[in-house]
Amino acid sequence: MKLIERLFGKKDNAGESIAQDKLPEWLELISRQISEKIEKETSSFYPLIEKTLRKIKNSTSELENAKPEGRFHLKMVKVASSNRDNMAKQVRMLLENITIPGEKGVKSIAAFHESTIQTLGVCLENMMKSYQYTKLVYFEESKNVITDVNSLGRLLNDLIEPINSRKQVLDALAKAQELVLVIRKITLDIGQMERSIKENEQKIVSLKKEIEEKQEAQNLLYASESWIQYTRSKDELILLENDAEIKISEINSIISPLNKVINRLKQLSDSGRLVLKPEDRDALNLCLSCPVDVPPGFFIELQKIVEGGVLNLPKTDKILSHIQHASSSLGDKKTEYYAIIKDIELKKDEISKMKIIKDEKDVNDVLSTLRDKLMASEKELDTSRKQLDSLKIEIGSKKRELQDHVSVIDGKMKIT
């Protein structure tokens, strides 16, 4: 009584309530009470079953030892005796396969009933075929065997009745005890998930603070004199590279008016109608591929070729004027161009030696790594929160299901 009061608390008009953590003990108490009642109600059947088994054994022996009474055809006696032997065989197999359990609990009763009723069913199915022939000669003896075997079936039905009458409650108890374990596991999972979420939230706060600190360091770096000098040098490099492009454009503009002459000369050289010295042939190819590398002396030789008339070109005076301009100005332009290229190389070397470049790369690499970690942690946090919501929905569903089963056990009992 004290245990029940401790489990239930005080009763009121609305019914009884029990805390979730007290439920396993209550279920075990109810299960034990029902088991004790069932054991008490079924205890008297085992002696009756044992007595019936002895009776079956005796009636089977009487059948085996029976002599035909009356006038029967010899063939009928042989058929009846053969089937009598089969009946006896089936009964012996039945008796051999039945063992009264030492444990008399609900599970033992159910298991004993299931196995015995199955064995009995097989015995009767096989025996009834032989009974149809056996009873023609050994009527009373065979009928007694069938009656005794059937009485065993009735006893087995009586044995299982206390369980069957409480099947709904027993099933609810089993399911409730199973759900208690499931809910306990989900509760542990929820606790673990909540701890994981808290740790992840703290990690995200720490990462954000670290990112903020690195961004401040980055801002200080961009405001430093070293960075200003670096950006100034980069701007100077861009200007130098633009100057180099301008010089290349100027060189191209000196040579481009001669493209028609140069292409004509190349055609004659490639066809073998005009043989050029190797250095002039190389210079000719440079005019088409890389004008900035054409040696100015090539245009003196080009002037001689044009003046010789081998190219058969109209307006040679204008062409010669362009050649003379190229010959006189290309050298200076090339000198200016290569001077700029040298300045570009010096400026690149100067920039490459600036420590600020590595400092910026290090800060950016750290920031990139931190942001990747933050993104991964936020994604993990989002997934964990969804899993937590799912677990809470699941545990709510399981608790409602548990309450349904508890209500089957005790309609007034509420879980708090």
C-alpha positions in Angstrom: 0.0 0.0 0.0 2.8 2.4 0.9 4.5 1.6 -2.5 1.3 2.3 -4.4 0.9 5.6 -2.5 4.5 6.5 -3.2 4.0 5.8 -6.9 0.6 7.4 -7.3 0.6 10.2 -4.8 -2.7 11.4 -3.4 -5.9 10.5 -5.2 -8.4 13.1 -6.2 -11.8 13.0 -8.0 -10.2 13.4 -11.4 -8.2 10.2 -11.0 -4.6 9.3 -10.4 -1.3 10.5 -11.8 2.2 9.1 -11.9 5.5 10.8 -12.8 7.3 9.5 -15.8 10.3 8.4 -13.8 8.0 6.3 -11.5 6.3 4.6 -14.4 8.7 1.6 -14.8 8.2 0.7 -11.2 4.4 1.0 -11.5 4.3 -1.1 -14.7 6.5 -3.7 -13.0 4.1 -3.7 -10.0 1.0 -4.1 -12.1 2.7 -6.8 -14.2 3.7 -8.7 -11.1 0.2 -8.4 -9.6 -1.4 -9.7 -12.8 1.2 -12.5 -13.1 0.5 -13.6 -9.5 -3.2 -13.7 -10.2 -2.7 -15.7 -13.4 -0.3 -18.1 -11.7 -2.9 -18.6 -8.9 -5.7 -19.2 -11.3 -3.7 -21.6 -13.5 -1.9 -23.5 -10.7 -4.7 -26.1 -10.3 -4.6 -27.0 -14.0 -1.1 -28.5 -14.0 -2.1 -31.4 -11.8 -5.2 -32.0 -13.9 -3.1 -31.9 -17.1 -0.6 -34.4 -15.5 -3.5 -36.6 -14.5 -5.0 -36.4 -18.0 -1.7 -37.3 -19.5 -1.6 -40.5 -17.3 -5.1 -41.2 -18.3 -4.3 -40.9 -22.0 -1.3 -43.2 -21.5 -3.5 -45.8 -19.7 -6.3 -45.6 -22.3 -3.8 -46.0 -25.1 -2.3 -49.1 -23.4 -5.9 -50.5 -23.1 -6.4 -49.9 -26.8 -3.1 -51.7 -27.6 -4.0 -54.7 -25.5 -7.7 -54.9 -26.5 -9.0 -58.0 -28.2 -11.7 -58.0 -30.8 -15.1 -58.8 -29.3 -17.7 -60.2 -31.7 -17.5 -61.6 -35.2 -15.4 -59.6 -37.6 -13.9 -60.4 -41.0 -10.2 -61.2 -40.7 -9.3 -58.4 -43.2 -11.3 -55.9 -41.1 -9.4 -56.9 -38.0 -6.1 -56.5 -39.7 -6.9 -53.0 -41.0 -8.3 -52.0 -37.6 -5.3 -53.4 -35.8 -2.9 -51.6 -38.1 -4.7 -48.3 -37.6 -4.8 -49.0 -33.8 -1.0 -49.2 -33.9 -0.8 -45.8 -35.7 -3.2 -44.3 -33.1 -0.9 -45.5 -30.3 2.1 -44.3 -32.1 0.7 -40.8 -32.5 -0.3 -40.7 -28.8 3.2 -41.8 -27.7 4.7 -39.0 -29.8 2.2 -36.6 -28.2 3.2 -37.7 -24.7 6.9 -37.6 -25.4 6.6 -34.0 -26.7 4.8 -32.6 -23.7 6.8 -31.4 -20.7 5.2 -29.7 -17.8 7.2 -26.5 -17.2 8.9 -25.9 -13.8 8.4 -22.2 -14.1 4.7 -21.2 -13.9 4.9 -17.6 -15.0 2.8 -16.0 -17.7 5.5 -16.4 -20.4 6.0 -20.1 -19.5 2.2 -20.7 -19.5 1.9 -19.1 -22.9 4.9 -20.9 -24.4 3.7 -24.3 -22.9 0.2 -23.8 -24.3 1.4 -22.8 -27.7 3.8 -25.7 -28.2 1.4 -28.3 -26.6 -1.7 -27.2 -28.5 0.3 -27.4 -31.7 1.6 -30.9 -30.9 -2.0 -31.9 -29.9 -3.4 -30.6 -33.2 -0.9 -32.6 -35.2 -1.6 -35.7 -33.1 -5.4 -35.4 -33.6 -5.1 -34.7 -37.3 -3.0 -37.8 -37.9 -4.9 -40.0 -35.4 -8.4 -39.2 -36.6 -7.7 -40.9 -39.9 -6.8 -44.1 -38.2 -9.6 -43.8 -35.7 -12.2 -44.1 -38.5 -10.9 -47.7 -39.1 -9.9 -48.6 -35.5 -13.3 -47.9 -34.0 -14.9 -50.5 -36.3 -13.3 -53.2 -34.2 -12.1 -51.5 -31.1 -14.9 -49.0 -30.6 -14.9 -48.3 -26.8 -11.1 -48.4 -26.4 -10.4 -46.1 -29.4 -13.3 -43.8 -28.3 -11.7 -43.5 -24.8 -8.4 -42.5 -26.3 -10.0 -39.8 -28.4 -12.1 -38.6 -25.4 -9.0 -38.4 -23.2 -7.0 -36.5 -25.8 -9.8 -34.1 -26.4 -10.1 -33.5 -22.6 -6.4 -32.5 -22.7 -7.3 -29.9 -25.3 -10.1 -28.5 -23.1 -7.7 -28.3 -20.2 -5.2 -26.4 -22.3 -7.9 -24.0 -23.3 -8.8 -23.6 -19.6 -5.1 -23.0 -18.8 -4.7 -20.2 -21.3 -8.1 -18.5 -20.5 -6.7 -16.4 -17.6 -4.1 -15.0 -20.0 -6.6 -14.5 -22.9 -9.0 -12.7 -20.7 -6.3 -10.2 -19.8 -4.6 -10.2 -23.2 -5.4 -6.5 -23.9 -3.9 -5.4 -20.6 -0.9 -7.8 -20.9 -0.2 -6.5 -24.5 -0.6 -2.9 -23.2 1.9 -3.7 -20.4 4.4 -5.2 -22.7 4.1 -2.3 -25.2 4.2 0.3 -22.4 7.4 -1.3 -20.9 8.9 -1.3 -24.4 7.9 2.4 -24.9 9.5 3.4 -21.6 12.8 2.1 -22.9 12.3 3.8 -26.2 11.4 7.1 -24.5 14.4 6.8 -22.2 16.7 6.4 -25.2 15.2 9.3 -27.0 15.5 11.4 -23.8 19.2 10.6 -23.7 19.5 11.4 -27.4 17.8 14.8 -26.8 20.1 15.5 -23.9 23.2 14.7 -26.0 21.8 16.7 -28.9 21.2 19.7 -26.7 24.7 19.5 -25.3 26.1 19.3 -28.8 24.0 22.3 -29.9 25.2 24.3 -26.9 28.8 23.4 -27.7 28.3 24.3 -31.3 26.7 27.6 -30.4 29.7 28.5 -28.2 32.0 27.5 -31.0 30.2 29.8 -33.4 30.4 32.7 -31.0 34.2 32.0 -30.6 34.7 31.8 -34.3 32.8 35.0 -34.9 34.9 36.8 -32.3 38.1 35.4 -33.9 36.9 36.5 -37.4 36.2 40.0 -36.0 39.6 40.2 -34.5 41.3 39.1 -37.7 39.2 41.6 -39.7 40.4 44.3 -37.3 44.0 43.1 -38.0 43.3 43.2 -41.7 41.9 46.7 -41.5 45.0 47.8 -39.5 47.2 46.2 -42.2 45.4 48.0 -45.0 45.8 51.3 -43.1 49.6 50.8 -42.5 52.3 52.7 -44.2 53.7 49.5 -45.6 50.4 48.7 -47.4 50.1 52.3 -48.7 53.7 51.9 -50.1 52.7 48.6 -51.6 49.6 49.9 -53.3 51.6 52.9 -54.6 54.2 50.6 -56.1 51.5 48.5 -57.7 50.0 51.7 -59.2 53.4 52.6 -60.5 53.8 49.2 -62.0 50.5 49.5 -63.8 51.6 52.9 -65.2 54.9 51.4 -66.4 53.0 48.4 -68.0 50.7 50.9 -69.7 53.8 52.9 -71.0 55.2 49.6 -72.4 52.0 48.9 -74.2 52.0 52.5 -75.7 55.6 52.0 -76.9 54.6 48.7 -78.5 51.7 50.4 -80.2 54.1 53.2 -81.4 56.5 50.6 -82.8 53.6 48.8 -84.5 52.5 52.0 -86.1 56.0 52.6 -87.5 56.0 49.1 -89.1 52.4 48.6 -90.0 52.5 51.0 -93.1 55.0 48.6 -94.5 52.9 45.4 -94.0 52.1 45.2 -97.7 55.8 45.4 -98.7 56.8 42.9 -96.0 54.1 40.4 -97.0 55.2 40.7 -100.7 58.8 40.2 -99.7 57.9 37.1 -97.6 56.0 35.6 -100.6 59.0 35.9 -102.8 61.3 34.6 -100.1 59.1 31.6 -99.4 58.7 30.8 -103.1 62.5 31.0 -103.6 62.2 33.7 -106.3 64.2 36.0 -103.9 67.0 34.8 -101.7 67.6 36.7 -98.5 70.4 36.4 -96.1 69.5 34.4 -93.0 69.6 37.5 -90.7 67.3 39.4 -93.1 64.9 36.4 -93.3 64.7 36.3 -89.5 64.2 40.0 -89.3 61.4 39.7 -92.0 59.6 37.1 -89.8 60.0 39.3 -86.7 58.2 42.2 -88.6 55.2 39.9 -88.7 55.4 38.2 -85.3 57.2 40.6 -82.9 57.9 44.1 -84.4 59.6 45.3 -81.2 62.5 42.9 -81.8 63.1 43.9 -85.4 66.7 45.2 -85.8 66.7 48.7 -87.3 69.4 47.7 -89.8 66.9 45.5 -91.6 65.2 48.5 -93.1 68.4 49.6 -94.9 68.4 46.2 -96.7 64.6 46.5 -97.3 65.2 50.0 -98.9 67.8 48.4 -101.3 65.3 45.7 -102.3 62.5 48.2 -102.9 64.8 50.5 -104.9 66.0 47.5 -107.0 62.4 47.1 -108.2 62.3 43.4 -107.7 59.0 43.7 -105.7 57.2 45.5 -108.6 55.4 47.9 -106.2 53.6 51.1 -107.1 54.2 54.3 -105.3 57.8 53.4 -104.2 58.5 57.0 -103.2 55.9 56.8 -100.4 57.1 53.3 -99.4 60.7 54.5 -99.3 59.6 57.4 -97.1 58.1 54.9 -94.6 61.2 52.7 -94.7 63.4 55.7 -94.0 61.1 56.7 -91.1 61.3 53.2 -89.6 65.0 53.1 -90.0 65.6 56.4 -88.3 63.0 56.1 -85.5 62.7 52.4 -84.6 66.0 52.3 -82.7 65.0 55.1 -80.3 61.5 53.6 -79.7 63.1 50.2 -78.9 65.5 51.9 -76.5 62.7 53.6 -74.8 60.7 50.4 -74.7 63.4 48.3 -73.2 64.1 51.0 -70.6 60.5 50.8 -69.5 60.8 46.9 -69.4 63.8 47.3 -67.2 61.9 49.6 -64.9 59.0 47.1 -64.8 61.3 44.3 -63.8 62.9 46.5 -61.1 59.4 47.5 -59.8 58.3 43.8 -59.7 61.4 42.9 -57.8 60.8 45.7 -55.4 57.2 44.6 -54.9 58.1 40.9 -54.5 60.4 41.8 -51.6 57.7 43.6 -49.6 56.8 41.6 -46.4 53.3 43.2 -46.4 52.3 40.8 -49.2 52.9 37.7 -47.1 51.3 39.4 -44.1 48.2 40.1 -46.1 48.1 36.5 -47.5 48.5 35.1 -44.0 45.6 37.2 -42.7 43.4 36.3 -45.7 44.2 32.6 -45.4 43.3 32.6 -41.7 40.1 34.5 -42.4 39.2 32.1 -45.2 39.8 29.1 -42.9 37.8 30.7 -40.1 34.9 31.5 -42.4 34.9 28.0 -43.7 34.8 26.6 -40.2 32.0 29.1 -39.3 30.0 28.0 -42.3 30.4 24.3 -41.5 29.5 24.9 -37.8 26.4 26.9 -38.7 25.3 24.2 -41.1 26.0 21.5 -38.5 24.0 23.6 -36.0 21.1 23.9 -38.3 21.1 20.2 -38.9 21.3 19.5 -35.2 18.4 21.8 -34.4 16.3 20.1 -37.0 17.2 16.7 -35.6 16.4 18.0 -32.1 13.0 19.2 -33.3 12.4 15.7 -34.9 13.4 14.0 -31.6 11.0 16.2 -29.6 8.2 15.4 -32.0 9.0 11.7 -31.8 9.2 11.7 -28.0 5.9 13.5 -27.9 4.3 10.9 -30.1 5.8 8.1 -28.1 4.5 9.6 -24.8 1.0 9.9 -26.2 1.2 6.3 -27.3 2.5 5.3 -23.9 -0.5 7.2 -22.3 -2.9 5.2 -24.5 -1.4 1.9 -23.3 -1.4 3.1 -19.7 -5.1 4.0 -20.1 -5.8 0.4 -21.2 -4.1 -0.8 -18.0 -5.8 1.8 -15.8 -8.3 4.1 -17.3 -7.9 6.7 -14.6 -4.0 6.8 -14.6 -2.4 9.9 -16.1 1.4 10.3 -16.7 2.8 13.6 -15.5 
